[in-house]
Amino acid sequence: MDPCSVPNFDDLPSVEGQPQGCAWGVFDKDGKKDVFGTLNFLTPQIVAAAAAEVKDGVSISLNWPLNGIKFPLPGRKPPVHRPQALRDMGMDCEGWDDELDFNTQFSSQWDSLCHVTTDGATYNALRPTKEGLSVQSTAENELPTIEHWHSRGALVGRGVLIDWKRYHEETTGTPYHPLDGYRIMPEDMERAAKHQGVEFKHGDILIIRTGYTEMLEAPTPEDFAKFQAQTLSGVHGSVDTARWVWNRRFAAVAGDAHGFEALPAHKPDGTPAAISDLVLHPWFLNQFGMPIGELWDLKALSEYSKKSGRYSFLLTSVPLNHPGLVASPPNAVALF
Protein backbone atom coordinates (compact mmCIF):
# COMPACT_ATOMS: atom_id res chain seq x y z
CA MET A 1 0.00 0.00 0.00
CA ASP A 2 1.31 3.44 -0.92
CA PRO A 3 2.23 5.05 2.41
CA CYS A 4 1.01 8.40 1.09
CA SER A 5 -2.51 6.99 0.84
CA VAL A 6 -2.66 6.20 4.56
CA PRO A 7 -4.02 8.84 6.96
CA ASN A 8 -1.86 10.45 9.60
CA PHE A 9 -2.26 9.33 13.22
CA ASP A 10 -4.89 11.92 14.17
CA ASP A 11 -6.87 11.28 10.98
CA LEU A 12 -7.06 7.48 11.12
CA PRO A 13 -10.63 6.17 11.12
CA SER A 14 -11.93 5.63 14.65
CA VAL A 15 -12.15 2.05 15.89
CA GLU A 16 -14.74 1.32 18.53
CA GLY A 17 -13.20 0.69 21.92
CA GLN A 18 -9.69 1.68 20.76
CA PRO A 19 -7.71 4.93 21.14
CA GLN A 20 -7.35 7.41 18.31
CA GLY A 21 -4.45 6.25 16.15
CA CYS A 22 -5.49 2.61 15.99
CA ALA A 23 -4.75 1.25 12.50
CA TRP A 24 -7.01 -1.81 12.61
CA GLY A 25 -8.60 -2.38 9.23
CA VAL A 26 -6.38 0.08 7.36
CA PHE A 27 -4.53 -2.68 5.51
CA ASP A 28 -7.41 -5.18 5.21
CA LYS A 29 -8.16 -6.31 1.68
CA ASP A 30 -11.06 -8.14 0.04
CA GLY A 31 -12.74 -8.71 3.39
CA LYS A 32 -9.71 -10.53 4.83
CA LYS A 33 -7.99 -9.36 8.00
CA ASP A 34 -4.43 -8.23 7.39
CA VAL A 35 -1.54 -9.95 9.24
CA PHE A 36 1.39 -7.85 7.97
CA GLY A 37 0.71 -4.45 9.49
CA THR A 38 3.19 -1.74 8.53
CA LEU A 39 5.21 -4.13 6.36
CA ASN A 40 2.53 -3.16 3.83
CA PHE A 41 4.46 0.10 3.45
CA LEU A 42 7.24 -1.87 1.71
CA THR A 43 5.86 -1.54 -1.81
CA PRO A 44 7.81 -2.77 -4.87
CA GLN A 45 8.69 0.86 -5.63
CA ILE A 46 10.06 1.46 -2.12
CA VAL A 47 12.04 -1.81 -2.15
CA ALA A 48 13.49 -1.02 -5.59
CA ALA A 49 14.57 2.42 -4.37
CA ALA A 50 16.19 0.81 -1.30
CA ALA A 51 18.29 -1.41 -3.55
CA ALA A 52 20.04 1.73 -4.80
CA GLU A 53 21.69 2.00 -1.37
CA VAL A 54 24.08 -0.83 -2.35
CA LYS A 55 27.18 0.88 -3.76
CA ASP A 56 30.23 -0.45 -1.87
CA GLY A 57 29.65 -4.20 -1.99
CA VAL A 58 29.83 -4.41 1.81
CA SER A 59 27.51 -6.60 3.91
CA ILE A 60 27.25 -6.49 7.71
CA SER A 61 25.50 -9.02 9.92
CA LEU A 62 23.25 -7.49 12.57
CA ASN A 63 22.73 -10.73 14.48
CA TRP A 64 24.10 -11.10 18.00
CA PRO A 65 25.16 -14.63 19.03
CA LEU A 66 22.21 -16.69 20.27
CA ASN A 67 24.09 -17.11 23.56
CA GLY A 68 25.18 -13.46 23.71
CA ILE A 69 23.87 -12.98 27.24
CA LYS A 70 26.26 -14.76 29.59
CA PHE A 71 24.28 -14.49 32.82
CA PRO A 72 20.84 -15.85 33.79
CA LEU A 73 17.82 -14.05 32.33
CA PRO A 74 14.70 -14.62 34.44
CA GLY A 75 11.99 -16.52 32.59
CA ARG A 76 13.95 -17.17 29.39
CA LYS A 77 16.28 -20.12 29.16
CA PRO A 78 19.61 -19.81 27.33
CA PRO A 79 20.20 -21.83 24.16
CA VAL A 80 21.33 -25.44 24.41
CA HIS A 81 23.38 -26.81 21.52
CA ARG A 82 23.65 -30.59 21.12
CA PRO A 83 26.03 -31.93 18.43
CA GLN A 84 25.13 -35.47 17.35
CA ALA A 85 27.33 -37.99 15.54
CA LEU A 86 25.53 -39.51 12.57
CA ARG A 87 26.48 -43.04 13.68
CA ASP A 88 24.87 -42.38 17.08
CA MET A 89 21.70 -41.55 15.18
CA GLY A 90 21.71 -44.92 13.44
CA MET A 91 23.27 -43.83 10.15
CA ASP A 92 26.02 -45.96 8.65
CA CYS A 93 28.29 -43.05 7.76
CA GLU A 94 30.56 -40.46 9.33
CA GLY A 95 29.52 -36.90 10.04
CA TRP A 96 27.49 -34.69 12.34
CA ASP A 97 24.06 -33.20 12.87
CA ASP A 98 23.09 -30.87 15.66
CA GLU A 99 20.04 -29.77 17.60
CA LEU A 100 19.42 -26.30 19.00
CA ASP A 101 16.91 -25.50 21.73
CA PHE A 102 16.41 -21.81 22.47
CA ASN A 103 13.93 -19.13 23.46
CA THR A 104 13.31 -16.85 20.48
CA GLN A 105 13.45 -13.78 22.78
CA PHE A 106 16.87 -14.55 24.31
CA SER A 107 19.04 -12.75 21.75
CA SER A 108 18.55 -10.74 18.53
CA GLN A 109 14.88 -10.99 17.60
CA TRP A 110 11.83 -9.67 15.91
CA ASP A 111 8.72 -9.45 18.05
CA SER A 112 5.76 -10.60 15.98
CA LEU A 113 2.44 -8.85 16.40
CA CYS A 114 1.36 -11.60 18.84
CA HIS A 115 4.09 -10.92 21.40
CA VAL A 116 2.06 -8.44 23.45
CA THR A 117 -1.71 -8.45 23.91
CA THR A 118 -4.15 -6.04 25.53
CA ASP A 119 -7.22 -7.63 27.09
CA GLY A 120 -6.30 -10.76 25.14
CA ALA A 121 -6.27 -9.03 21.76
CA THR A 122 -3.50 -7.94 19.44
CA TYR A 123 -3.33 -6.27 16.02
CA ASN A 124 -6.59 -6.16 14.07
CA ALA A 125 -8.55 -7.50 17.07
CA LEU A 126 -7.05 -10.96 16.56
CA ARG A 127 -6.80 -13.03 19.75
CA PRO A 128 -3.76 -15.32 20.16
CA THR A 129 -4.18 -18.47 22.24
CA LYS A 130 -1.82 -21.31 23.02
CA GLU A 131 -3.92 -23.57 20.83
CA GLY A 132 -3.99 -21.05 18.00
CA LEU A 133 -0.22 -20.56 18.14
CA SER A 134 0.33 -24.34 18.02
CA VAL A 135 -0.92 -24.71 14.45
CA GLN A 136 0.93 -27.12 12.18
CA SER A 137 0.72 -25.09 8.97
CA THR A 138 0.73 -21.41 8.09
CA ALA A 139 -2.19 -21.97 5.73
CA GLU A 140 -4.48 -22.61 8.71
CA ASN A 141 -2.96 -19.78 10.78
CA GLU A 142 -4.98 -16.56 10.84
CA LEU A 143 -2.89 -14.98 13.61
CA PRO A 144 -0.29 -12.28 12.74
CA THR A 145 2.76 -14.43 13.52
CA ILE A 146 6.11 -13.94 11.92
CA GLU A 147 6.27 -16.83 9.46
CA HIS A 148 3.65 -15.04 7.33
CA TRP A 149 6.49 -12.75 6.21
CA HIS A 150 7.72 -15.49 3.90
CA SER A 151 4.64 -15.23 1.72
CA ARG A 152 5.69 -11.68 0.86
CA GLY A 153 9.39 -12.38 0.40
CA ALA A 154 10.42 -11.68 4.01
CA LEU A 155 11.60 -8.13 4.79
CA VAL A 156 13.62 -6.04 2.36
CA GLY A 157 13.80 -2.27 2.62
CA ARG A 158 15.87 0.78 3.45
CA GLY A 159 17.38 0.68 6.91
CA VAL A 160 18.26 3.90 8.70
CA LEU A 161 20.63 3.88 11.69
CA ILE A 162 20.26 6.49 14.41
CA ASP A 163 23.56 5.98 16.21
CA TRP A 164 22.41 7.51 19.46
CA LYS A 165 25.45 6.46 21.48
CA ARG A 166 27.91 8.01 19.03
CA TYR A 167 25.77 11.10 18.43
CA HIS A 168 25.38 11.76 22.16
CA GLU A 169 29.10 11.42 22.84
CA GLU A 170 30.15 13.53 19.83
CA THR A 171 27.71 16.38 20.42
CA THR A 172 27.84 16.60 24.21
CA GLY A 173 31.42 15.53 24.89
CA THR A 174 30.17 13.59 27.91
CA PRO A 175 30.33 9.85 28.60
CA TYR A 176 27.25 7.84 27.76
CA HIS A 177 26.03 4.60 29.32
CA PRO A 178 23.07 2.53 28.05
CA LEU A 179 21.92 1.80 31.62
CA ASP A 180 21.58 5.46 32.58
CA GLY A 181 18.00 5.49 31.34
CA TYR A 182 18.22 8.31 28.80
CA ARG A 183 14.86 8.77 27.10
CA ILE A 184 15.31 9.42 23.37
CA MET A 185 12.59 11.79 22.18
CA PRO A 186 11.34 12.21 18.60
CA GLU A 187 13.09 15.58 18.41
CA ASP A 188 16.33 13.86 19.50
CA MET A 189 16.01 11.38 16.63
CA GLU A 190 15.30 14.20 14.19
CA ARG A 191 18.41 16.08 15.36
CA ALA A 192 20.57 12.95 15.23
CA ALA A 193 19.34 12.17 11.72
CA LYS A 194 20.21 15.70 10.59
CA HIS A 195 23.64 15.42 12.24
CA GLN A 196 24.26 12.15 10.40
CA GLY A 197 22.99 13.50 7.08
CA VAL A 198 19.99 11.17 6.98
CA GLU A 199 16.61 12.05 5.49
CA PHE A 200 13.79 9.78 6.60
CA LYS A 201 11.69 8.23 3.84
CA HIS A 202 8.40 6.35 3.83
CA GLY A 203 8.88 2.64 4.41
CA ASP A 204 12.20 3.02 6.26
CA ILE A 205 13.17 0.56 8.98
CA LEU A 206 14.27 2.73 11.92
CA ILE A 207 17.22 1.28 13.88
CA ILE A 208 18.47 2.80 17.15
CA ARG A 209 21.91 2.05 18.64
CA THR A 210 22.33 2.59 22.38
CA GLY A 211 25.42 0.41 22.94
CA TYR A 212 23.54 -2.05 25.14
CA THR A 213 24.58 -5.36 23.55
CA GLU A 214 28.19 -4.17 23.44
CA MET A 215 28.06 -3.54 27.18
CA LEU A 216 26.51 -6.97 27.79
CA GLU A 217 29.38 -8.71 26.02
CA ALA A 218 31.78 -7.76 28.82
CA PRO A 219 29.89 -6.23 31.75
CA THR A 220 32.02 -4.64 34.45
CA PRO A 221 31.25 -4.40 38.19
CA GLU A 222 30.14 -0.83 37.50
CA ASP A 223 27.71 -2.11 34.86
CA PHE A 224 26.23 -4.68 37.26
CA ALA A 225 25.84 -1.94 39.85
CA LYS A 226 23.91 0.16 37.33
CA PHE A 227 21.62 -2.80 36.65
CA GLN A 228 20.27 -2.38 40.18
CA ALA A 229 18.61 0.90 39.17
CA GLN A 230 16.55 -0.99 36.56
CA THR A 231 16.87 1.82 34.04
CA LEU A 232 17.59 1.34 30.36
CA SER A 233 18.18 3.96 27.70
CA GLY A 234 15.82 3.80 24.74
CA VAL A 235 13.10 5.59 22.85
CA HIS A 236 10.70 7.47 25.12
CA GLY A 237 7.39 5.66 25.42
CA SER A 238 4.54 8.09 24.88
CA VAL A 239 1.59 8.67 22.59
CA ASP A 240 3.53 11.56 21.03
CA THR A 241 6.33 9.14 20.09
CA ALA A 242 3.82 6.69 18.65
CA ARG A 243 2.26 9.51 16.64
CA TRP A 244 5.67 10.56 15.28
CA VAL A 245 6.58 7.00 14.29
CA TRP A 246 3.27 6.42 12.48
CA ASN A 247 3.37 9.76 10.71
CA ARG A 248 6.89 8.98 9.49
CA ARG A 249 5.44 5.78 7.94
CA PHE A 250 8.24 3.53 9.19
CA ALA A 251 7.76 -0.10 8.16
CA ALA A 252 9.40 -1.45 11.34
CA VAL A 253 11.66 -0.39 14.20
CA ALA A 254 14.62 -2.14 15.79
CA GLY A 255 17.50 -1.53 18.17
CA ASP A 256 20.20 -3.10 20.29
CA ALA A 257 18.40 -2.65 23.62
CA HIS A 258 16.20 -5.13 25.46
CA GLY A 259 12.93 -3.40 24.76
CA PHE A 260 13.57 -0.62 22.17
CA GLU A 261 11.77 1.78 24.50
CA ALA A 262 13.31 3.28 27.62
CA LEU A 263 12.84 1.63 31.01
CA PRO A 264 11.13 2.11 33.32
CA ALA A 265 7.90 2.88 31.54
CA HIS A 266 6.40 6.25 32.42
CA LYS A 267 2.83 7.17 33.18
CA PRO A 268 1.40 10.19 31.32
CA ASP A 269 2.34 12.38 34.30
CA GLY A 270 5.98 11.28 34.00
CA THR A 271 6.11 9.07 37.08
CA PRO A 272 7.67 5.60 36.81
CA ALA A 273 5.35 2.72 35.97
CA ALA A 274 5.47 -1.08 35.84
CA ILE A 275 6.70 -3.18 32.93
CA SER A 276 3.05 -3.90 32.15
CA ASP A 277 2.65 -0.17 31.44
CA LEU A 278 5.05 -0.06 28.48
CA VAL A 279 3.65 2.35 25.93
CA LEU A 280 5.30 1.63 22.58
CA HIS A 281 4.95 -2.16 22.61
CA PRO A 282 1.14 -2.07 22.64
CA TRP A 283 1.03 0.88 20.28
CA PHE A 284 3.42 -0.59 17.73
CA LEU A 285 2.54 -4.28 17.91
CA ASN A 286 -1.18 -4.07 18.74
CA GLN A 287 -2.42 -0.79 17.31
CA PHE A 288 -0.17 -0.28 14.27
CA GLY A 289 0.90 -3.82 13.42
CA MET A 290 4.54 -2.70 13.49
CA PRO A 291 7.20 -5.31 14.38
CA ILE A 292 9.87 -4.43 16.93
CA GLY A 293 13.45 -5.71 16.70
CA GLU A 294 15.50 -6.01 19.90
CA LEU A 295 19.05 -6.95 20.96
CA TRP A 296 20.46 -6.48 17.46
CA ASP A 297 24.24 -6.34 17.09
CA LEU A 298 24.90 -2.82 15.80
CA LYS A 299 28.58 -2.25 16.63
CA ALA A 300 30.00 -3.11 13.20
CA LEU A 301 27.16 -1.22 11.52
CA SER A 302 28.01 1.84 13.60
CA GLU A 303 31.68 1.61 12.71
CA TYR A 304 31.07 1.29 8.97
CA SER A 305 28.47 4.06 8.97
CA LYS A 306 30.96 6.37 10.68
CA LYS A 307 33.75 5.37 8.30
CA SER A 308 31.65 5.77 5.16
CA GLY A 309 29.52 8.68 6.32
CA ARG A 310 26.43 6.72 5.30
CA TYR A 311 23.72 5.85 7.77
CA SER A 312 21.20 4.38 5.32
CA PHE A 313 21.54 0.99 3.64
CA LEU A 314 19.63 -1.91 2.16
CA LEU A 315 18.30 -4.11 4.95
CA THR A 316 17.26 -7.72 4.48
CA SER A 317 15.75 -9.91 7.18
CA VAL A 318 14.54 -13.49 6.80
CA PRO A 319 13.04 -14.85 10.05
CA LEU A 320 12.51 -18.51 10.79
CA ASN A 321 9.71 -20.17 8.83
CA HIS A 322 7.67 -22.21 11.31
CA PRO A 323 3.91 -22.00 11.87
CA GLY A 324 2.81 -19.86 14.79
CA LEU A 325 6.12 -18.18 15.64
CA VAL A 326 5.70 -15.38 18.17
CA ALA A 327 9.29 -14.21 17.62
CA SER A 328 12.38 -15.13 15.62
CA PRO A 329 16.03 -14.31 15.21
CA PRO A 330 16.04 -11.64 12.48
CA ASN A 331 18.79 -13.11 10.28
CA ALA A 332 19.33 -9.48 9.32
CA VAL A 333 22.00 -8.08 7.00
CA ALA A 334 22.84 -4.47 6.12
CA LEU A 335 24.23 -3.93 2.63
CA PHE A 336 26.14 -0.82 1.55
CORDAFEN-V110026 format. One record per helix or strand of 2 or more residues. SS is the DSSP state (hx for helix, st for strand). FROM is the first residue (numbers start at 1). LEN is the number of residues. If there is no record, write none. Layout:
SS FROM LEN
SS FROM LEN
This chain:
hx 3 3
hx 9 3
hx 37 5
hx 44 8
st 59 3
st 80 6
hx 87 3
st 96 6
st 109 3
hx 123 3
hx 130 4
hx 138 3
hx 146 7
st 155 9
hx 164 9
st 183 2
hx 186 11
st 205 5
hx 212 6
hx 221 7
st 234 2
hx 239 9
st 252 4
hx 275 3
hx 280 9
st 292 3
hx 299 10
st 312 6
st 327 2
st 332 4
